[in-house]
Amino acid sequence: MPTTPATAANSAPNGTGTQEPIMLELVDESGNTIGTAEKLSAHQAPGQLHRAFSVFLFDEQGRLLIQQRALGKYHSPGVWSNTCCGHPYPGESPFAAAARRTYEELGLSPSLLAEAGTVRYNHPDPDSGLVEQEYNHLFVGLAQARLRPDPAEIGDTAFVTAEELAKLHDEVPFSAWFMTVLDAARPAIRELTGEGTGW
């Protein structure tokens, strides 16, 4: 993955190490940039509205790639969520950020990655006390290469059908934002995978 000024300045895992704190882009209700904030402070209650992205990748059978967040993560550890999610660095396009983080977390460059709209939400996390106040850019695409997950980011992965996901969602914890972003992305998901896949 090419190194950019944004990735070079913010490459420490989980924002640790000697480098500068990871900064997020604050936005207004229309998604216009209005400033920046440090990552953790933006998530502390009541939360500051900031730019984010969510990626949904599918295999050729129309199964969704989901990930279990690593237990060492400070926010929502151990829960299942969509293929990849995160935050663009200030000045980084959401598309570039989505491709970058998918590669960093899963060792996978998405195929046919396409924009799938935006969604704005406010989801408190009762376990950590952190708040997701996000203006989220959605992307859908294909996973056509072998996964090489980063264990610092990901505890497990699975490809699931719509029916398998519904069952799993009833049985194990998922991220607070998962259903919101999935439902918002469904029109683009159906266009990508076809009506017969059940999404």
N, C-alpha and C positions, 0 to 999 in steps of 0.2 A: 504494500500500500504506500503510495507516495507520501512523503512528509511535506506538510504545508506549514506556513507560519502559525496557524491555529493549532495544529497537532504538535508541532515542536514545542510550543509554549505551554501546552496543557497535556503532556504525555504521561505524567506520573500516574500509576494505577490508583484508582479511587481517590485521586487528589492528594496523595501522600508524597513524602519525599521533600526535597529541598526547593522544588519549583513553586511558582506562584500559585495561589488558590485558583481553582477552576471557577471561571465567571460565566454566568448565564445572561441571556438577552431578555430584558424586561420588555413587555409589550402592553398596548392598550387593548380594549375589547375588540378592536378591529384588526389586531395583529400587527399594528405599527410599532416599530422599535421606539422605546422611550428612555432606555437607560440600561444599566447592567447591575448585577448583584452577585455576590459570592454564592456558590451552589447551595451550601447548607443553610445560609440565612434566608434564601429564597423559599426554602421548604419549611421553615419554622413557622408555627401558627402565628397569624392567620394565613400566612403564605403570600407571596408576591406573584402576580400573573407573569409567566415567562414562556418563552418559546420552547417547544419540545417536538419530538417526532416519534412515530410508532411504525414499525415495519411488520408486514405479514407476508411470509414466503411460503410457497406451496411446491410440492413435488408434482411430477407429471400425472399422478393419479388424483390430484386435487386435494391432497391431505395437507393440513396446516402444520408448519413447524413451530412448536412451542418450546419454551425453555423454563427450567426451574432455576430461579435466581440463587446464586451461591449463598451459603450460610454466613459468609463473612461480610456481606454487603450491609451497610448501615441502614439502608431503607428497604423495607419489605424483603428481608432475607428468607430464603427457603420456599417462597411461594412460586406458583407457576404463572407465566405471563406469555405475551405474544413473542414472536420471533426475536425481536430486538426493539428496545426503546431507549431514548436518551435525550440529550439536549445539544443543539448546535452551539458552538462557541460564538461569541459576538462577531458578526461579520461573515460567518460561515453560512452557506445556504443550507436549508433543511435537507435537500436532496443529497448534497455532499456529505452532510453529517450522518444521514441514514446509511449510506454506502460505507462510510468510514467505520462506524461503530459495528455494523454487521460483520465486517471483516475482522475488526479487533476482537469482538466477542466470540464469533463462531468460526473464524478462519475461512470465511466464505464470501465471495463476491457475488451479489445477487444478479440474476439475469432478468431482463425486461422489467426493471424496477420503474414503476410509474406512480405518479401522484394520485391520491385517492381522496382528496378533500381535506378539510380541517374540522376539528371539534374542540370546543372550549368546555372545561369542566373544573369542578372543585371537589376533590376527594380527600378527606382526612384519612390518615392511617391510624387506627386506634391503638395499635401495638407500639408504634414509635412516637406517636404524637406529631409526626410531620404531616404536612398538607401539600397535596398536589393541586396547585392553581396553575393550570396549563392551557396554553393555546397550542394545540397539538396538530402537527402536519402528518397526514397518513400516507403510507406507501404500500403498494402490493407488488409482488414479483415472484420469480421462481428460484428455487434452490436446486441447482443442477450439478453441484460439486460435493465432494466429501467434506463433512463437517470436521473441524478441528477446534472444539470449544476451549476457551480459556478457563481453567478451573477457578481462577480468582473471580470470575464473573458468573459462571454458569455451573450449576450442580448436576443438571441432567437435561436431556433433550428428548423430544418425541415427535413423530409425525402422526397426526390424528385426523380422522374424518369428522364431519360435523356431528354425527351421532356419537362418536367416541368422545369428542370434546364435551358435549352436553352431559354425558355420564360422568366424566372425570371432574367437571366443574361442580357437580353435586357432591363429590366424594373428598376432594382435596382443596386446600386454600389456593386461591388465585389472587393476583394483585387487584387492588381496589379499583384501578382504572381499566382493567382488562375488558369487561363487557361493554363499557362505554365506547372504547376505541374500536372494538370488533363490530359493534352494531353500526357505528358511523362508517366503517370501511366496507360493509357488506355489499353495497351496489357495485363497487369496483371489484370486489372479490368474486362476485357472481359473473361479472364480465370476463374476468381472467380465467376462472375455473369451469364455467358453464353451469347451466341451471341444474343439471342432473347430479351435482355433487352435494346438494343440500344446504349450501351456505346461503 
